[in-house]
Amino acid sequence: MSIKADNLIWKIGTKTVIDGVSFEAEQGKLLGVLGPNGSGKTSLLRLLAGLKRPHAGRVMLDGQELSTFRRRTIAQRVAFIEQHATTNANLKVIDVVKLGRFPHRSMLSGWTREDDTTVNAALERTGMSAKRNDAWHSLSGGEKQRTHVARALAQSPKELILDEPTNHLDVQHQVNLLRLVSSLPMTSIMALHDLNHAAMYCDRLLVMQAGKIVAAGTPEEVLTQRLLSDVFAVDAHIETSPHHDRLHIHFAR
Ligand SMILES: Nc1ncnc2c1ncn2[C@@H]1O[C@H](COP(=O)(O)OP(=O)(O)OP(=O)(O)O)[C@@H](O)[C@H]1O
């Protein structure tokens, strides 16, 4: 077990946005979080990253309650790529990625060779090496997103949390990013909308509806015609792809 949510409740005003959510994310695996707009995916990810505190229930990291960790310790091990991440406009790509190393540095230690190696590897893995000296404000939306992923990788996290990371990416970079995330050794939790991507790349899925988990399991267990109709209100035909051994969902026209 790496991250565990234990009966989480989070409210805004009188509205219960996260309503008794419990699950465990398996160490080193990619857990996809699905659900219609407004079902609570972003709110759940923010609770898991420690950016919000639950009104009840607990988030556990390796068996210890998240709220008992120092902020710096959380920053050393949990990386969160937010949906609408912003960054100071005066920085270069390399500077943004270097920010990922900060939680690991002390007041006394200078920039080390290990920091350089980690930053270079993160730029390489996200295809941003050639743009390392470009100004942040000159990047396209997709390049900004890839730079945020590079910063998260430079953080060398144990847990990686991603909120719709393929937004803004062209199809090549969507596939590259999903391949990368699914091949990483850390525990990853990713909200996403594309059900075929979820089927292809995630080890397990959670489906949220109105703040509750309404299905959980492998893509084969979760992505049924019935669920797609009940939760997403779409008619779909689901089959094992002849091109890869994962499910493929055909939506009715
Ligand atoms: N700060 C806030 N103020 C008011 N309402 C909020 C706030 N944060 C979340 N909500 C409400 O909580 C519900 C869940 O929002 P959330 O962003 O978690 O959903 P989501 O599943 O990530 O949606 P989407 O797929 O559209 O990104 C929505 O109805 C939203 O309006």
Ligand as a Chemical Component Dictionary entry (heavy atoms), coordinates in Angstrom:
data_LIG
# 
_chem_comp.id                   LIG 
_chem_comp.type                 NON-POLYMER 
_chem_comp.pdbx_formal_charge   0 
_chem_comp.three_letter_code    LIG 
# 
loop_
_chem_comp_atom.comp_id 
_chem_comp_atom.atom_id 
_chem_comp_atom.alt_atom_id 
_chem_comp_atom.type_symbol 
_chem_comp_atom.charge 
_chem_comp_atom.model_Cartn_x 
_chem_comp_atom.model_Cartn_y 
_chem_comp_atom.model_Cartn_z 
_chem_comp_atom.pdbx_ordinal 
LIG N1  N1  N 0 -13.972 25.693 -4.432  1  
LIG C1  C1  C 0 -15.180 25.300 -4.812  2  
LIG N2  N2  N 0 -16.247 26.102 -4.693  3  
LIG C2  C2  C 0 -17.486 25.684 -5.062  4  
LIG N3  N3  N 0 -17.739 24.475 -5.559  5  
LIG C3  C3  C 0 -16.722 23.636 -5.710  6  
LIG C4  C4  C 0 -15.372 23.979 -5.345  7  
LIG N4  N4  N 0 -14.563 22.932 -5.603  8  
LIG C5  C5  C 0 -15.364 21.974 -6.119  9  
LIG N5  N5  N 0 -16.651 22.391 -6.168  10 
LIG C6  C6  C 0 -17.794 21.625 -6.657  11 
LIG O1  O1  O 0 -17.591 20.284 -6.341  12 
LIG C7  C7  C 0 -17.997 19.430 -7.402  13 
LIG C8  C8  C 0 -16.843 18.540 -7.804  14 
LIG O2  O2  O 0 -15.861 19.331 -8.461  15 
LIG P1  P1  P 0 -14.520 18.700 -9.018  16 
LIG O3  O3  O 0 -13.747 19.793 -9.682  17 
LIG O4  O4  O 0 -13.856 17.935 -7.941  18 
LIG O5  O5  O 0 -15.085 17.686 -10.116 19 
LIG P2  P2  P 0 -14.359 16.928 -11.319 20 
LIG O6  O6  O 0 -14.885 15.530 -11.300 21 
LIG O7  O7  O 0 -12.889 17.099 -11.229 22 
LIG O8  O8  O 0 -14.925 17.701 -12.583 23 
LIG P3  P3  P 0 -14.336 17.926 -14.067 24 
LIG O9  O9  O 0 -14.405 16.588 -14.775 25 
LIG O10 O10 O 0 -15.312 18.890 -14.660 26 
LIG O11 O11 O 0 -12.942 18.455 -13.964 27 
LIG C9  C9  C 0 -18.501 20.338 -8.509  28 
LIG O12 O12 O 0 -19.890 20.409 -8.432  29 
LIG C10 C10 C 0 -17.871 21.658 -8.188  30 
LIG O13 O13 O 0 -18.648 22.720 -8.643  31 
# 
loop_
_chem_comp_bond.comp_id 
_chem_comp_bond.atom_id_1 
_chem_comp_bond.atom_id_2 
_chem_comp_bond.value_order 
_chem_comp_bond.pdbx_ordinal 
LIG N1  C1  SING 1  
LIG C1  N2  SING 2  
LIG C1  C4  DOUB 3  
LIG N2  C2  DOUB 4  
LIG C2  N3  SING 5  
LIG N3  C3  DOUB 6  
LIG C3  C4  SING 7  
LIG C3  N5  SING 8  
LIG C4  N4  SING 9  
LIG N4  C5  DOUB 10 
LIG C5  N5  SING 11 
LIG N5  C6  SING 12 
LIG C6  O1  SING 13 
LIG C6  C10 SING 14 
LIG O1  C7  SING 15 
LIG C7  C8  SING 16 
LIG C7  C9  SING 17 
LIG C8  O2  SING 18 
LIG O2  P1  SING 19 
LIG P1  O3  DOUB 20 
LIG P1  O4  SING 21 
LIG P1  O5  SING 22 
LIG O5  P2  SING 23 
LIG P2  O6  DOUB 24 
LIG P2  O7  SING 25 
LIG P2  O8  SING 26 
LIG O8  P3  SING 27 
LIG P3  O9  DOUB 28 
LIG P3  O10 SING 29 
LIG P3  O11 SING 30 
LIG C9  O12 SING 31 
LIG C9  C10 SING 32 
LIG C10 O13 SING 33 
# 
